[in-house]
């Protein structure tokens, strides 16, 4: 079916010469002397640290495919799982792939990857840089339709994974740069200010006090000498003749509070990434790490999960199969806390020894048994009977109410 777009060819021409779909960038360039882009944002240490940390957490998370069998989800072996966790079939492996996707998710309009379907099989996931992607959409605010363009070629929406944040249309997200440009511009300007100070050799600014007017060749020589002084080269010595005195200017409030401002801005940047400051400074508790995974990592994984379930399952699979992520390996606490949790699970009877060993990446030893306390009495709601483990006897609930007729293992009354 032909979608109602009249300027498709012109859109492809604009996309090929790099001018298509850049309205917001042009507006920002016209209104601001210096626009913060992805490259400049990654020069800010706090931004680079947050992006890299979340990207590493996402890349280390394992995705699994589940099939619902008799109401119970069971893990399935499938080639698509390998594409998500190990080898994408592209030049990037899975770790590099997810790092690139997460970087674009936060700092660009979104992370995009081509799903290379070969009939009913996905052969590869191919990462595409966000600035290579553009769109053409209709103007209907209800029944939204769009096409994706890459290098002048048109693609259908279902052919791409679109990992995007804070979107209103489903194909273009809002980057952290768009939402926090003033904060990032301030942090970037601080770095530039420091760089300027270093380039001047760290010399303080000041002015010359002269007993009489300096002009002509003497003034030219003095200017050249101070230009050399602030050029941070090896010959930065100024000799002041008799009657000249250098007066150092006092520090501005910006210079005196630079370190405090840097620390405050770094904390604000951690906040917009939803990362506790203690996590970035290496003093995080288990609760801090839990908050980090819940607030910073999980939203990204949820966005990824929604897209792979939408784009990497066949239509006839969507009713009974789904992809999900497993964060248990990331959220492992210290050995003591982890083993105490296993002890509780074993004693409570909802986990087996072999399941514990599997979670610790150890080989099973043939103990797939659930531990039960012999003092416990078990109730079977289907047969309305109770079972005493230590005596090996069963009892009907009705008989129990009347005084108790015991039922032995063979089903006979005693």
Residue pairs with C-beta under 8 A, 6 or more apart in sequence:
3 138
3 145
3 147
4 138
5 11
5 136
5 138
5 147
8 136
8 147
8 154
11 20
11 134
11 136
11 149
12 149
12 152
12 154
13 152
14 20
14 21
15 21
15 134
15 149
15 151
15 152
16 151
16 152
20 134
20 149
21 134
21 135
24 178
25 35
28 35
28 181
29 35
32 181
32 185
34 185
35 181
36 177
36 181
36 184
36 185
36 188
37 177
38 103
38 107
38 108
38 175
38 177
40 184
40 188
41 47
41 107
41 176
41 177
41 184
41 188
42 48
42 51
42 103
42 107
43 188
43 191
44 184
44 187
44 188
44 191
44 269
45 266
46 187
46 265
46 266
46 269
46 270
46 280
47 107
47 184
47 187
47 269
49 280
50 269
50 270
50 273
50 275
50 280
51 102
51 103
51 106
51 107
51 273
52 99
53 275
53 279
53 280
54 102
54 106
54 273
54 275
54 296
54 297
54 300
55 98
55 99
55 102
55 103
56 99
57 293
57 296
57 297
57 330
58 98
58 99
58 101
58 102
58 297
58 300
58 301
58 304
59 94
59 95
59 97
59 98
59 99
59 102
60 95
60 329
60 330
61 297
61 301
61 325
61 326
61 327
61 329
61 330
62 85
62 325
62 326
62 329
63 81
63 84
63 85
63 305
63 308
63 323
63 324
63 325
63 326
64 75
64 81
64 323
64 324
64 325
64 326
65 75
65 76
65 78
65 80
65 81
65 321
65 322
65 323
66 73
66 74
66 75
66 76
66 321
66 322
66 323
66 324
67 73
67 74
67 76
67 320
67 321
68 74
68 320
68 321
73 322
76 321
79 121
79 122
80 122
80 312
80 323
83 89
83 94
83 122
83 124
83 125
84 94
84 125
84 308
84 323
85 94
86 93
86 94
87 93
87 94
88 94
88 97
88 124
88 125
88 126
88 127
89 116
89 123
89 124
89 125
89 126
90 97
90 124
90 125
90 126
90 127
92 100
92 127
97 113
97 125
97 127
100 111
100 127
101 111
101 113
101 127
101 161
101 163
101 304
102 111
102 163
102 300
103 111
104 110
104 111
104 112
104 129
104 130
104 163
105 111
105 163
105 164
105 165
105 173
105 300
105 303
106 165
106 175
106 176
106 273
107 175
107 176
107 177
108 130
108 131
108 175
109 130
109 133
109 164
109 172
109 173
109 174
109 175
110 130
110 162
110 163
110 164
110 165
110 167
110 171
110 172
110 173
111 127
111 130
111 161
111 162
111 163
111 164
112 127
112 128
112 130
112 133
112 148
112 160
112 161
112 162
112 163
113 125
113 126
113 127
113 128
113 160
113 161
113 163
114 125
114 126
114 128
114 150
114 155
114 159
114 160
115 122
115 125
115 158
115 159
115 160
115 161
115 311
115 312
116 122
116 123
116 124
116 125
116 126
117 123
117 159
120 314
122 312
125 161
128 150
128 160
132 150
132 151
133 148
133 149
133 150
134 148
134 149
134 150
135 146
135 147
135 148
135 149
135 171
135 172
136 146
136 147
136 149
137 144
137 145
137 146
137 147
137 169
137 171
138 144
138 145
138 146
144 169
144 170
146 157
146 169
146 170
146 171
147 154
147 155
147 156
147 157
148 154
148 155
148 156
148 157
148 159
148 160
148 171
149 155
157 170
157 171
158 310
158 311
159 311
160 311
161 304
161 307
161 308
161 311
161 312
162 170
162 171
162 307
163 300
163 303
163 304
163 307
164 170
164 171
164 172
164 173
164 303
165 173
165 174
165 175
165 299
165 303
166 173
166 174
166 179
167 173
167 174
176 184
176 272
176 273
177 184
179 272
180 272
183 265
183 268
183 269
183 272
184 269
186 261
186 265
187 262
187 265
187 266
187 269
190 258
190 261
190 262
190 265
193 254
193 258
194 258
198 232
199 231
199 232
200 230
200 231
200 232
201 229
201 230
201 231
201 232
201 236
203 229
203 230
203 236
204 248
204 249
205 248
205 249
206 246
206 247
206 248
206 249
207 246
207 247
207 249
208 214
208 222
208 240
208 244
208 245
208 246
208 247
209 244
209 245
209 246
209 247
210 243
210 244
210 245
211 243
211 244
212 243
214 222
214 244
218 241
222 238
222 244
225 238
225 239
226 238
228 235
228 236
228 238
229 236
229 237
229 238
230 236
238 246
240 246
254 261
266 280
267 277
270 276
270 277
270 280
273 296
274 292
274 295
274 296
274 299
275 292
275 295
275 296
276 284
276 288
276 291
276 292
278 284
278 285
278 288
279 288
279 289
279 292
284 292
286 333
286 334
286 337
289 331
289 333
290 331
293 327
293 330
293 331
297 327
297 330
298 327
301 325
301 327
304 325
305 323
305 324
305 325
308 323
309 318
309 322
309 323
312 323
313 321
313 322
313 323
328 359
332 338
333 341
342 351
342 356
342 359
345 351
345 356
346 352
346 353
346 356
346 371
347 371
349 370
349 371
349 372
349 373
350 370
351 370
352 367
352 368
352 369
352 370
353 365
353 367
353 368
353 369
354 364
354 365
354 366
354 367
354 368
355 368
357 363
357 364
357 365
358 364
372 389
373 389
374 389
374 390
375 389
375 390
376 389
377 386
377 387
377 388
377 389
378 386
378 387
378 389
379 385
379 386
379 387
380 386
380 387
384 396
384 397
384 398
385 394
385 395
385 396
385 397
385 407
386 394
386 395
386 397
386 400
387 393
387 394
387 395
388 394
388 395
392 408
392 409
393 406
393 407
393 408
393 409
393 414
394 406
394 407
394 408
394 409
395 404
395 405
395 406
395 407
396 405
396 407
399 405
399 406
399 407
405 413
405 414
406 413
406 414
407 413
407 414
408 414
